[in-house]
Amino acid sequence: MLPELYTIRSARPADLAALPAIERAAAALFQTTSYPEMADAPLASSELHLDQDYIWVVVDANNAPIGFAIVHVLKESVHLHELDVHPKYARQGLGRRLIATIAEWARNRGACALTLTTFADIAWNGPYYTRLGFRTLEVSTLNREQLAIRQDETNIGLPMAQRICMQLDL
């Protein structure tokens, strides 16, 4: 259960400035993986617009963001574009609660699935999402939007050999 000192809510304009530091701190964990270059990858949170992006934040008792999720609405699903919790607050179920909040929101919008792309071989990526009920989709089964997401990831230089698309059926 989410500790009472943390709340999940929609992001507000004042929250946006805090998100890049959270994302960079979370990305630093990649330094000890097969993908150390990911620690310095471009930040998804650096150019957000609340009128175009769906963003949730986990805030502490002082209403300061400590984690966030960015979601894009696709034609056939809702796509979790980015999810980060500051490592100082890791292993408290905050990421899981963010995903549950987004899944409920997506269901209420009539979405049948929540999708994401991630690394298959990083413990807090593919295996983590599998524990939460996501399943890996074969590349041959991806729809146009999912293929476009993979192409975008290729274009920005993500190492694609172990990148997977996953889906949580809603």
BELMO-V854186 format. One record per residue. RES is the residue in three letters. PHI is phi in degrees with one decimal (999 if undefined). PSI is psi in radians with two decimals (* if undefined). D_LAST is the distance of its C-alpha to the last C-alpha in Angstrom with 2 decimals. Layout:
# BELMO-V854186
[[RES & PHI & PSI & D_LAST] [RES & PHI & PSI & D_LAST]]
This chain:
# BELMO-V854186
[[MET & 999 & 2.51 & 20.83] [LEU & -67.2 & 2.14 & 21.49] [PRO & -56.9 & 2.54 & 25.27] [GLU & -61.3 & -0.41 & 26.63] [LEU & -75.8 & -0.08 & 28.45] [TYR & -119.0 & 2.42 & 25.28] [THR & -128.2 & 2.50 & 23.23] [ILE & -106.9 & 2.28 & 20.19] [ARG & -151.6 & 2.94 & 20.74] [SER & -65.2 & 2.52 & 20.70] [ALA & -68.4 & 2.60 & 23.39] [ARG & -113.6 & 2.80 & 26.80] [PRO & -51.3 & -0.69 & 29.47] [ALA & -67.2 & -0.35 & 31.46] [ASP & -75.1 & -0.50 & 28.64] [LEU & -59.1 & -0.62 & 28.52] [ALA & -65.0 & -0.45 & 31.82] [ALA & -83.0 & -0.32 & 30.64] [LEU & -68.4 & -0.71 & 27.59] [PRO & -58.6 & -0.65 & 29.62] [ALA & -66.8 & -0.65 & 31.45] [ILE & -65.6 & -0.80 & 28.29] [GLU & -62.7 & -0.75 & 26.93] [ARG & -65.2 & -0.71 & 30.38] [ALA & -63.7 & -0.73 & 30.68] [ALA & -66.8 & -0.70 & 27.35] [ALA & -65.2 & -0.47 & 28.39] [ALA & -59.6 & -0.41 & 31.68] [LEU & -63.1 & -0.40 & 30.01] [PHE & -68.3 & -0.27 & 29.95] [GLN & -60.2 & -0.42 & 33.75] [THR & -101.8 & 0.28 & 33.69] [THR & -113.9 & -3.03 & 31.44] [SER & -73.4 & -0.06 & 32.14] [TYR & -125.9 & 0.99 & 31.11] [PRO & -61.1 & -0.44 & 33.55] [GLU & -63.8 & -0.37 & 33.64] [MET & -66.8 & -0.38 & 30.13] [ALA & -63.1 & -0.44 & 31.80] [ASP & -114.5 & 0.30 & 33.52] [ALA & -67.7 & 2.76 & 30.91] [PRO & -56.9 & 2.55 & 30.44] [LEU & -91.9 & 2.26 & 28.31] [ALA & -66.2 & -0.47 & 25.15] [SER & -87.5 & 0.02 & 26.06] [SER & -78.7 & -0.38 & 29.58] [GLU & -135.7 & 1.25 & 29.03] [LEU & -104.0 & 2.65 & 26.38] [HIS & -137.5 & 2.06 & 26.63] [LEU & -64.4 & -0.33 & 24.86] [ASP & -82.6 & -0.17 & 25.35] [GLN & -121.3 & -0.47 & 23.39] [ASP & -111.0 & 2.55 & 21.05] [TYR & -98.9 & 2.09 & 18.29] [ILE & -134.2 & 2.29 & 19.44] [TRP & -114.7 & 2.59 & 18.88] [VAL & -125.9 & 2.60 & 21.62] [VAL & -99.4 & 2.20 & 22.38] [VAL & -117.7 & 2.66 & 25.90] [ASP & -85.8 & -3.01 & 28.60] [ALA & -61.8 & -0.40 & 30.97] [ASN & -93.1 & 0.18 & 32.95] [ASN & 67.0 & 0.42 & 29.99] [ALA & -94.5 & 2.32 & 30.28] [PRO & -63.3 & 2.38 & 27.23] [ILE & -126.2 & -0.10 & 26.70] [GLY & -165.1 & 2.85 & 23.31] [PHE & -160.9 & 2.88 & 21.00] [ALA & -140.1 & 2.43 & 17.98] [ILE & -113.4 & 2.28 & 18.19] [VAL & -126.2 & 2.44 & 15.32] [HIS & -116.0 & 2.39 & 15.90] [VAL & -89.6 & 2.12 & 14.31] [LEU & -104.0 & 3.03 & 14.55] [LYS & -64.1 & -0.73 & 14.97] [GLU & -106.5 & -0.08 & 11.98] [SER & -163.7 & -3.12 & 9.60] [VAL & -110.8 & 2.35 & 10.18] [HIS & -114.4 & 2.16 & 12.40] [LEU & -80.6 & 1.79 & 13.56] [HIS & -78.3 & -0.67 & 17.22] [GLU & -153.8 & 2.43 & 18.96] [LEU & -141.4 & 2.16 & 18.61] [ASP & -141.6 & 2.42 & 21.92] [VAL & -124.1 & 2.32 & 23.46] [HIS & -55.7 & 2.32 & 27.24] [PRO & -54.1 & -0.47 & 28.47] [LYS & -62.2 & -0.39 & 30.63] [TYR & -113.6 & 0.25 & 27.58] [ALA & -68.5 & 2.83 & 25.68] [ARG & 63.6 & 0.58 & 24.60] [GLN & -119.4 & 0.13 & 23.92] [GLY & 82.8 & 0.20 & 20.12] [LEU & -70.7 & -0.70 & 19.99] [GLY & -63.0 & -0.76 & 17.77] [ARG & -59.9 & -0.72 & 15.26] [ARG & -69.3 & -0.63 & 15.52] [LEU & -60.3 & -0.80 & 15.18] [ILE & -62.9 & -0.74 & 11.86] [ALA & -62.1 & -0.70 & 10.68] [THR & -63.9 & -0.78 & 12.29] [ILE & -66.9 & -0.72 & 10.78] [ALA & -61.7 & -0.74 & 7.10] [GLU & -63.8 & -0.77 & 8.46] [TRP & -60.0 & -0.79 & 10.46] [ALA & -62.9 & -0.75 & 8.04] [ARG & -58.5 & -0.78 & 6.27] [ASN & -64.7 & -0.43 & 10.02] [ARG & -83.6 & -0.13 & 10.96] [GLY & 92.8 & 0.16 & 9.10] [ALA & -70.8 & 2.55 & 7.13] [CYS & -96.2 & -0.27 & 4.95] [ALA & -152.2 & 2.66 & 5.00] [LEU & -115.7 & 2.14 & 6.99] [THR & -115.7 & 2.88 & 10.25] [LEU & -160.9 & 2.88 & 13.59] [THR & -120.7 & 2.56 & 17.01] [THR & -163.1 & 3.13 & 19.14] [PHE & -90.5 & 2.30 & 22.03] [ALA & -69.9 & -0.50 & 21.63] [ASP & -107.2 & 0.29 & 24.79] [ILE & -111.6 & 2.23 & 24.59] [ALA & -53.8 & -0.71 & 23.68] [TRP & -89.1 & 0.21 & 21.83] [ASN & -112.3 & -1.96 & 19.89] [GLY & -48.1 & -0.93 & 18.45] [PRO & -60.7 & -0.63 & 19.27] [TYR & -63.1 & -0.86 & 17.88] [TYR & -66.7 & -0.56 & 14.41] [THR & -60.9 & -0.77 & 14.62] [ARG & -61.5 & -0.45 & 15.47] [LEU & -87.9 & 0.02 & 12.37] [GLY & 104.0 & 0.02 & 10.22] [PHE & -74.9 & 2.63 & 10.21] [ARG & -123.2 & 2.62 & 12.06] [THR & -78.1 & 2.36 & 14.89] [LEU & -98.8 & 2.39 & 15.13] [GLU & -70.3 & 2.46 & 18.66] [VAL & -55.3 & -0.64 & 20.46] [SER & -65.6 & -0.27 & 21.55] [THR & -101.0 & -0.03 & 18.04] [LEU & -70.6 & 2.51 & 17.26] [ASN & -83.4 & 3.09 & 17.32] [ARG & -56.8 & -0.76 & 20.03] [GLU & -64.7 & -0.73 & 18.23] [GLN & -66.6 & -0.69 & 17.20] [LEU & -64.5 & -0.64 & 20.76] [ALA & -65.9 & -0.66 & 22.17] [ILE & -62.9 & -0.80 & 20.50] [ARG & -60.9 & -0.69 & 22.09] [GLN & -65.5 & -0.72 & 25.31] [ASP & -59.6 & -0.72 & 25.33] [GLU & -65.4 & -0.69 & 25.02] [THR & -62.3 & -0.79 & 27.85] [ASN & -63.0 & -0.56 & 29.89] [ILE & -88.5 & 0.02 & 29.82] [GLY & 94.5 & 0.26 & 30.94] [LEU & -66.6 & 2.45 & 28.08] [PRO & -71.0 & 2.01 & 29.01] [MET & -92.5 & -0.18 & 26.70] [ALA & -56.1 & -0.66 & 27.80] [GLN & -111.4 & 0.26 & 25.19] [ARG & -79.7 & 2.36 & 22.48] [ILE & -130.8 & 2.72 & 19.16] [CYS & -103.6 & 2.34 & 15.94] [MET & -126.0 & 2.74 & 12.85] [GLN & -139.7 & 2.38 & 9.16] [LEU & -108.5 & 2.02 & 6.22] [ASP & -72.6 & 2.30 & 3.78] [LEU & -102.1 & * & 0.00]]
